[in-house]
Amino acid sequence: MIVSAMPGPFGAIVEDIDLSLPQSDDSLRALIAALHEHQILAIRGQRLTDADYVAFGHQWGDPLMFHLPSHRKDDFPEMIRITNAAATPDRYRDGAKFWHQDSSYEAVPASVTMLYGAETPDEGGETLIASTALAYDALDDGMKARIDGLTGLHCLGGSPALPGEKIPFIPENTARHGIVSHPLVMRHPVTGRKALYLSGSAFGAEGLDVDEGRALINQLRAHCTQPEFVTRYKVETGDIFLWDNFQVLHSATPIDYSDEPGKRRLLYRISTKGTPALCGRADLAA
Ligand SMILES: [Fe+2]
Protein backbone atom coordinates (compact mmCIF):
# COMPACT_ATOMS: atom_id res chain seq x y z
CA MET A 1 0.00 0.00 0.00
CA ILE A 2 1.42 3.38 -1.03
CA VAL A 3 -0.01 6.54 0.56
CA SER A 4 0.81 9.93 -0.99
CA ALA A 5 -0.47 13.46 -0.49
CA MET A 6 -3.45 14.60 -2.54
CA PRO A 7 -3.12 18.01 -4.21
CA GLY A 8 -4.65 20.56 -1.82
CA PRO A 9 -4.38 21.37 1.87
CA PHE A 10 -5.18 17.84 3.09
CA GLY A 11 -6.14 14.36 1.86
CA ALA A 12 -4.25 11.31 0.64
CA ILE A 13 -4.18 9.00 -2.36
CA VAL A 14 -3.80 5.27 -1.75
CA GLU A 15 -2.41 2.96 -4.42
CA ASP A 16 -1.07 -0.56 -4.66
CA ILE A 17 -3.84 -2.26 -2.70
CA ASP A 18 -6.47 -4.64 -4.11
CA LEU A 19 -9.63 -4.59 -2.02
CA SER A 20 -11.14 -7.50 -3.97
CA LEU A 21 -8.68 -9.69 -2.01
CA PRO A 22 -9.01 -10.41 1.73
CA GLN A 23 -7.12 -7.81 3.76
CA SER A 24 -5.24 -8.48 6.97
CA ASP A 25 -6.27 -6.62 10.13
CA ASP A 26 -2.97 -4.74 9.94
CA SER A 27 -3.73 -3.58 6.41
CA LEU A 28 -7.23 -2.42 7.38
CA ARG A 29 -5.88 -0.70 10.48
CA ALA A 30 -3.39 1.16 8.29
CA LEU A 31 -6.22 2.34 6.00
CA ILE A 32 -8.37 3.44 8.93
CA ALA A 33 -5.45 5.30 10.51
CA ALA A 34 -4.73 6.97 7.15
CA LEU A 35 -8.32 8.21 6.88
CA HIS A 36 -8.29 9.55 10.43
CA GLU A 37 -4.98 11.33 9.77
CA HIS A 38 -5.68 12.68 6.27
CA GLN A 39 -9.49 13.13 6.61
CA ILE A 40 -10.12 11.99 3.01
CA LEU A 41 -8.71 9.05 1.06
CA ALA A 42 -8.91 8.15 -2.62
CA ILE A 43 -8.14 4.46 -3.03
CA ARG A 44 -7.40 4.02 -6.71
CA GLY A 45 -7.62 1.20 -9.21
CA GLN A 46 -10.31 -1.02 -7.66
CA ARG A 47 -12.52 -3.55 -9.46
CA LEU A 48 -15.03 -4.70 -6.88
CA THR A 49 -18.19 -6.78 -6.97
CA ASP A 50 -21.11 -5.35 -5.02
CA ALA A 51 -20.46 -7.98 -2.35
CA ASP A 52 -16.77 -6.95 -2.12
CA TYR A 53 -17.71 -3.29 -1.76
CA VAL A 54 -20.38 -3.90 0.88
CA ALA A 55 -17.98 -6.13 2.84
CA PHE A 56 -15.40 -3.31 2.70
CA GLY A 57 -18.04 -0.81 3.86
CA HIS A 58 -18.83 -2.93 6.92
CA GLN A 59 -15.19 -2.58 8.03
CA TRP A 60 -15.84 1.10 8.84
CA GLY A 61 -18.96 0.78 11.00
CA ASP A 62 -22.64 -0.06 10.56
CA PRO A 63 -23.86 0.94 7.07
CA LEU A 64 -26.96 3.10 7.19
CA MET A 65 -30.04 2.63 5.04
CA PHE A 66 -30.71 5.87 3.16
CA HIS A 67 -34.06 7.58 3.79
CA LEU A 68 -35.05 7.46 0.09
CA PRO A 69 -35.71 3.79 -0.83
CA SER A 70 -35.69 4.68 -4.54
CA HIS A 71 -31.97 5.49 -4.26
CA ARG A 72 -31.00 2.12 -2.73
CA LYS A 73 -29.70 -0.83 -4.70
CA ASP A 74 -32.26 -3.64 -4.43
CA ASP A 75 -29.95 -6.55 -3.66
CA PHE A 76 -27.51 -4.50 -1.55
CA PRO A 77 -29.56 -1.84 0.30
CA GLU A 78 -26.39 -0.48 1.92
CA MET A 79 -25.45 0.90 -1.52
CA ILE A 80 -26.99 4.21 -2.53
CA ARG A 81 -27.07 4.95 -6.25
CA ILE A 82 -25.84 8.41 -7.34
CA THR A 83 -26.38 9.06 -11.04
CA ASN A 84 -26.75 11.91 -13.51
CA ALA A 85 -29.25 9.97 -15.67
CA ALA A 86 -31.24 12.26 -17.94
CA ALA A 87 -34.47 10.90 -16.44
CA THR A 88 -33.53 12.14 -12.93
CA PRO A 89 -36.50 14.12 -11.57
CA ASP A 90 -35.84 17.80 -10.93
CA ARG A 91 -36.33 17.41 -7.19
CA TYR A 92 -33.34 15.03 -6.96
CA ARG A 93 -30.97 17.05 -9.17
CA ASP A 94 -27.93 18.64 -7.53
CA GLY A 95 -29.37 17.60 -4.16
CA ALA A 96 -25.93 17.51 -2.52
CA LYS A 97 -24.67 20.85 -3.87
CA PHE A 98 -24.34 22.51 -0.47
CA TRP A 99 -21.87 22.13 2.39
CA HIS A 100 -22.86 19.37 4.78
CA GLN A 101 -21.89 16.38 6.87
CA ASP A 102 -23.95 13.29 6.11
CA SER A 103 -27.03 12.43 8.20
CA SER A 104 -26.29 15.25 10.65
CA TYR A 105 -30.04 15.69 11.15
CA GLU A 106 -30.15 12.28 12.86
CA ALA A 107 -29.37 11.56 16.51
CA VAL A 108 -26.50 9.28 15.42
CA PRO A 109 -24.96 10.85 12.32
CA ALA A 110 -22.82 9.15 9.67
CA SER A 111 -19.17 8.73 10.62
CA VAL A 112 -17.65 7.70 7.28
CA THR A 113 -19.00 8.06 3.75
CA MET A 114 -17.49 6.40 0.69
CA LEU A 115 -18.18 6.65 -3.03
CA TYR A 116 -17.23 3.94 -5.51
CA GLY A 117 -16.79 5.15 -9.08
CA ALA A 118 -18.54 2.64 -11.38
CA GLU A 119 -18.75 5.04 -14.35
CA THR A 120 -17.51 8.62 -14.41
CA PRO A 121 -17.70 11.47 -16.93
CA ASP A 122 -14.73 12.81 -18.84
CA GLU A 123 -15.30 16.23 -17.32
CA GLY A 124 -17.10 17.58 -14.28
CA GLY A 125 -18.53 15.96 -11.20
CA GLU A 126 -15.88 17.03 -8.71
CA THR A 127 -16.49 16.83 -4.99
CA LEU A 128 -15.43 19.68 -2.70
CA ILE A 129 -14.24 18.82 0.79
CA ALA A 130 -13.61 21.38 3.56
CA SER A 131 -11.63 20.43 6.65
CA THR A 132 -13.50 21.41 9.80
CA ALA A 133 -10.48 20.20 11.80
CA LEU A 134 -8.04 22.59 10.10
CA ALA A 135 -10.70 25.32 10.29
CA TYR A 136 -11.12 24.76 14.03
CA ASP A 137 -7.35 24.88 14.58
CA ALA A 138 -7.22 28.22 12.76
CA LEU A 139 -9.81 29.92 14.98
CA ASP A 140 -8.50 32.48 17.45
CA ASP A 141 -8.49 31.59 21.13
CA GLY A 142 -11.43 33.90 21.84
CA MET A 143 -13.67 32.11 19.37
CA LYS A 144 -12.53 28.70 20.59
CA ALA A 145 -13.39 29.70 24.16
CA ARG A 146 -16.79 30.97 23.00
CA ILE A 147 -17.81 27.83 21.15
CA ASP A 148 -16.09 24.97 23.04
CA GLY A 149 -18.86 23.33 25.00
CA LEU A 150 -21.73 24.75 22.94
CA THR A 151 -24.37 22.34 21.70
CA GLY A 152 -25.47 22.81 18.11
CA LEU A 153 -29.14 22.44 17.15
CA HIS A 154 -29.85 20.64 13.88
CA CYS A 155 -32.78 19.94 11.60
CA LEU A 156 -32.83 18.69 8.02
CA GLY A 157 -32.18 21.69 5.77
CA GLY A 158 -31.90 24.05 8.72
CA SER A 159 -28.65 25.96 8.17
CA PRO A 160 -28.56 29.53 6.88
CA ALA A 161 -27.32 29.22 3.27
CA LEU A 162 -23.97 30.62 2.19
CA PRO A 163 -23.83 32.66 -1.05
CA GLY A 164 -24.63 30.36 -4.00
CA GLU A 165 -25.95 27.55 -1.81
CA LYS A 166 -29.45 26.16 -2.01
CA ILE A 167 -29.95 23.94 1.00
CA PRO A 168 -32.76 21.47 0.35
CA PHE A 169 -35.60 21.93 2.84
CA ILE A 170 -38.44 19.42 2.59
CA PRO A 171 -40.98 20.25 5.28
CA GLU A 172 -42.37 16.74 5.73
CA ASN A 173 -38.90 15.21 6.04
CA THR A 174 -37.75 17.96 8.36
CA ALA A 175 -40.80 17.40 10.55
CA ARG A 176 -40.22 13.65 10.54
CA HIS A 177 -36.65 13.93 11.79
CA GLY A 178 -37.31 16.79 14.22
CA ILE A 179 -34.55 18.66 16.03
CA VAL A 180 -31.42 16.90 17.24
CA SER A 181 -28.36 18.25 19.02
CA HIS A 182 -24.66 17.59 18.53
CA PRO A 183 -21.60 19.27 20.06
CA LEU A 184 -20.62 22.29 17.96
CA VAL A 185 -16.99 21.38 18.57
CA MET A 186 -16.84 17.63 18.32
CA ARG A 187 -14.00 15.44 19.50
CA HIS A 188 -13.25 12.69 17.02
CA PRO A 189 -14.57 9.40 18.44
CA VAL A 190 -11.29 7.59 17.72
CA THR A 191 -8.49 10.18 17.70
CA GLY A 192 -10.00 12.79 20.01
CA ARG A 193 -9.06 15.59 17.58
CA LYS A 194 -11.38 18.59 17.76
CA ALA A 195 -13.32 19.77 14.70
CA LEU A 196 -16.38 21.90 14.00
CA TYR A 197 -19.65 20.06 13.41
CA LEU A 198 -22.05 22.24 11.47
CA SER A 199 -23.27 20.48 8.35
CA GLY A 200 -26.16 22.04 6.41
CA SER A 201 -28.47 21.30 9.30
CA ALA A 202 -27.15 23.42 12.21
CA PHE A 203 -29.42 26.41 12.72
CA GLY A 204 -28.38 27.58 16.18
CA ALA A 205 -26.98 26.58 19.52
CA GLU A 206 -28.48 25.92 22.92
CA GLY A 207 -28.41 28.98 25.16
CA LEU A 208 -28.12 31.49 22.30
CA ASP A 209 -31.05 33.48 21.02
CA VAL A 210 -32.25 32.69 17.50
CA ASP A 211 -30.48 35.52 15.65
CA GLU A 212 -27.22 35.10 17.56
CA GLY A 213 -27.23 31.34 16.92
CA ARG A 214 -27.92 31.72 13.20
CA ALA A 215 -25.22 34.37 12.86
CA LEU A 216 -22.68 32.16 14.65
CA ILE A 217 -23.46 29.14 12.45
CA ASN A 218 -23.29 31.28 9.33
CA GLN A 219 -19.95 32.75 10.40
CA LEU A 220 -18.45 29.33 11.17
CA ARG A 221 -19.71 27.73 7.92
CA ALA A 222 -18.21 30.63 5.94
CA HIS A 223 -14.96 30.23 7.88
CA CYS A 224 -14.68 26.47 7.20
CA THR A 225 -15.30 26.77 3.47
CA GLN A 226 -12.55 29.28 2.69
CA PRO A 227 -10.23 28.05 -0.08
CA GLU A 228 -7.32 27.40 2.31
CA PHE A 229 -9.34 24.61 3.96
CA VAL A 230 -10.82 23.10 0.76
CA THR A 231 -9.62 20.16 -1.35
CA ARG A 232 -11.25 19.32 -4.71
CA TYR A 233 -11.34 15.74 -5.88
CA LYS A 234 -12.95 14.15 -8.92
CA VAL A 235 -13.96 10.55 -8.33
CA GLU A 236 -12.71 8.44 -11.24
CA THR A 237 -13.83 4.98 -12.33
CA GLY A 238 -12.32 2.42 -9.96
CA ASP A 239 -11.83 4.88 -7.10
CA ILE A 240 -13.15 4.42 -3.63
CA PHE A 241 -13.24 7.93 -2.20
CA LEU A 242 -13.82 8.13 1.56
CA TRP A 243 -14.31 11.04 3.90
CA ASP A 244 -14.48 11.33 7.66
CA ASN A 245 -17.68 13.22 8.47
CA PHE A 246 -16.32 14.19 11.89
CA GLN A 247 -13.52 16.20 10.26
CA VAL A 248 -14.88 17.50 6.96
CA LEU A 249 -17.80 19.15 5.22
CA HIS A 250 -18.46 18.21 1.59
CA SER A 251 -20.38 19.59 -1.35
CA ALA A 252 -21.13 18.28 -4.81
CA THR A 253 -20.50 20.55 -7.82
CA PRO A 254 -22.98 21.00 -10.69
CA ILE A 255 -23.06 18.22 -13.27
CA ASP A 256 -24.78 17.80 -16.65
CA TYR A 257 -27.65 15.31 -16.62
CA SER A 258 -26.96 13.04 -19.58
CA ASP A 259 -27.01 9.40 -20.74
CA GLU A 260 -24.31 9.93 -23.36
CA PRO A 261 -21.07 7.94 -23.21
CA GLY A 262 -18.34 10.07 -21.65
CA LYS A 263 -20.92 12.12 -19.76
CA ARG A 264 -22.60 9.43 -17.67
CA ARG A 265 -21.86 9.13 -13.98
CA LEU A 266 -22.71 6.24 -11.70
CA LEU A 267 -21.36 6.18 -8.15
CA TYR A 268 -22.33 3.96 -5.26
CA ARG A 269 -22.31 5.50 -1.84
CA ILE A 270 -22.05 3.69 1.47
CA SER A 271 -22.24 5.64 4.74
CA THR A 272 -21.54 4.09 8.10
CA LYS A 273 -22.33 4.92 11.69
CA GLY A 274 -20.20 4.16 14.72
CA THR A 275 -16.52 3.33 14.71
CA PRO A 276 -14.65 0.53 12.91
CA ALA A 277 -14.69 -2.78 14.78
CA LEU A 278 -10.88 -2.71 14.60
CA CYS A 279 -10.78 0.53 16.64
CA GLY A 280 -11.19 -0.80 20.15
CA ARG A 281 -11.19 1.30 23.27
CA ALA A 282 -7.41 0.90 23.44
CA ASP A 283 -7.21 3.11 20.35
CA LEU A 284 -9.21 5.93 21.89
CA ALA A 285 -7.20 9.04 22.57
CA ALA A 286 -7.50 10.56 26.02
FE1 LIG B 1 -23.47 14.11 1.36
Boltz pocket constraint, residues with backbone or C-beta under 6 A from the ligand:
constraints:
  - pocket:
      binder: B
      contacts: [[A, 96], [A, 100], [A, 101], [A, 102], [A, 250]]
      max_distance: 6.0
